[in-house]
Amino acid sequence: MSKIGLRACPRLSRTRILVILCIFPLVTFFLSAIVPFRTAGSFSRRRDSGILNTDDHRRLLANAIIHNSSAIVSASNITFALPSPARRNQLKGVIDDENIEEMEDDAEINMTEIEEKIRISMQRPWKFNSTLLTNERRQMQRYFDPHGVISLTKKDVNIGSTIHFHYSHARYIFAVPRTMYNILPEQKHFQSQQFDTCAVVGNGGIMLHSNCGDEIDKHDFIIRCNFPEVSGFEKDVGQRTDLLTFNPSILDKKYERLFTVTTRMKFQSDLQRFGRVILWVPAFAHHHSIPTFRILLDYLDEVWELNKNLQVAIPGEFLDGMFRYWETKGITERRLSTGLVMYSIATGICREVHLYGFYPFKTYHGTQLSYHYDENFREKDYVENKKYHKMPTEFAYFQQMHALGGLKLTIGECNNDN
């Protein structure tokens, strides 16, 4: 019996091995044939969620900038615009595909035609649609917490906690130092608050000679982007500031990383001009910003007692959810603009949102516009911006929301009598 068993087992094992060797190549061939189809399907679903190709982008942007004609926005931009047919019917007029191709290809743009369409759309009476903004707020909350986006708190992290970067490889991490932990708030900003009207003030050259300063200062809460120069521009941009964004790279561009006594004094002076303010510092987009961020933390640690009016807000890993949300609206870009991020925050903490200084074009009524109102015109600023952002797409979305009453977009001069 033992001899039979010893002979049978090897034969059975050899048979199984032969079967496996025959089947394995067939399985491998089958998998290699279906994987490309599954991969293609995954990309298709990602497009359906809001990521669009170049043709989609041109078509949607063509349907998005509003003017006063008998045409209506077609159903092709349902992802980009708002889904209700009744709402789409309010979006009267389109810029044709030829205009959009000119914008994307940097060809000679017929700005006279575009500006006229924008001018007419801005002249139409505006009425706030609270339901629309409430719906946008609820949609955003499915992807991110608008209050949580403002800042980490001491409850969220400890000294030594690690944070990842949105744009960098996962191997790059940041360990929270004492200098950062000490300046974090105890609880979320504005957790139980909602402001009646908020102004998000961009730095576009369109702000020059706008006379919007008084109107801006009347809002309950004012957000300014990228540490702009306000002194000397009060008539156009106002004076008050409640939330002020500060990318760490600003220390490189304007203050020589605070390496000299002169630049340290200038930074301190510029900071104090804003008075009681929350400094919003997005440090965790890319690991390249960390050396400058550490310089800022060390500086704030040194002078914290001299800045009683200053609070610092440092957001954590919020960009993933915000990117996914804006993809559902057809806005896909390498980096979300600061203005779009601030609009997202304002939607969460404000009952009514007004935008100023959001205009992506180089000219307005024949006047050349600098990229930022506090700088001289430089062609390279517009070229550099296109590498990372799709400002015309963002602008088109804001115009749609303005036309439907979801937000108030101001372009050109403010009428302070109304």
C-alpha positions, 0 to 999 in steps of 0.5 A: 500500500505504501508503495502504491501511495508513493507512486500515485502522488508524484503522478498526480502532482505532475499532472497538476503542474502541467495543467497550471503551466498550460493555463497560466499563459492563457490567463496572462493573455486574457488579462493583458487584453482586458486591462486597457479597456478597463483603464479606458473606462476609468478615464471615461468615468473621470471625465464624466465626473467633471474632468474635461478635454480641450474640446469640452473646455472650449465649448463650455467656456464659449457657452459661459460668458454672458451677453444680451442676445436671444440665444440661450446656453445649450445643454452641452455645458450642464456640468459646467453651469447649473443643471436646472433647465430653468436656470440655464434659460437665464444665461442669455448669450454666448461667445462663439468658439472662434473667440475661445480658440483665440484666447487659448491659442494666444492669437489676436483677440477681438476684445472689443466684442468680448468687452461689449458682451461683458458690459451688457451683462454687467448692466442688467439688474442683479438680484440675490438668489439665496437658494442658489448660493445655499445649494452651492454651499451644500454641494461643497460640504460633500467634498470639504468643510469650509470652516475646516479649510480656514485653519488647523487647530490645536485639536487637529495636530500635536508637535511632531504630527506629520502633514503631506503636501498636495502637489509633492510625492508622498515621501515628502512630509512636514513635522509640525514644529513648536513655532507652528503649534503655538500660533494655531487657534484653539478651535475653528474660526467662525464655527458658529458664525455666518456673515451677512455680506462678504467681499472677496477682493482680487488684485486684478488690474481692473481694480485701478480707477474703479472707485470701489473702495467705499463699497468694499469697506461696507461689507461685513467681512472682507477677504484680500488675496496675496498680501496686496498693497492697500496704502495709496489705493484706498479709493479703489480697493478700500481699507478694511481687511479681515482675512488676508492670504499670504503665500510663503513665496511672498517672502522670496519675492518682496522681502528677501526672505527677511535676511536683512534688517531693512526687509524685516522692518518693511514686512513688520510695517506692512503687516501692521497696516492691515490692523486686526487681521487673520493671516491665512498661510497655505503652506502645504501645497508643495514641499518647496515652500517649506524653507520659506515657511519655516523662516516665517514661523521663526519670525512670527515666534520672535515678534508675536508679542508685538502683533496683538492684532494678528491671528494666523490660520494655517490650513491642512490637507484640504486641496484634494476635496476642493479639487474634486468639487471644482472638477464637478463644475468643469474647472480643471487646472494644475492649481486652483487660484487663490481667488477660487479658494477664497470664494469657496471659503466665503461661500461657507461663512457668508450669506451673500458673496461679492467679488471684486478684481476678478478679470482675466484679460489684458485690456478693458475698454481699450485700456491696458491692464497690469496683472496686479493693480499694484504693479506695472504691466508685464506681459510675462505675468499673463504668460506665467499664469497660464502655466498653472491656472485657467482664469477665463474658465473661472471667470466664466463660472463666476459670470454664470453665477452672477447672472443667476444671482448666486454671487455679485461680480463687479467689473469696472467702476462701482456705482456708490450711489446704489 
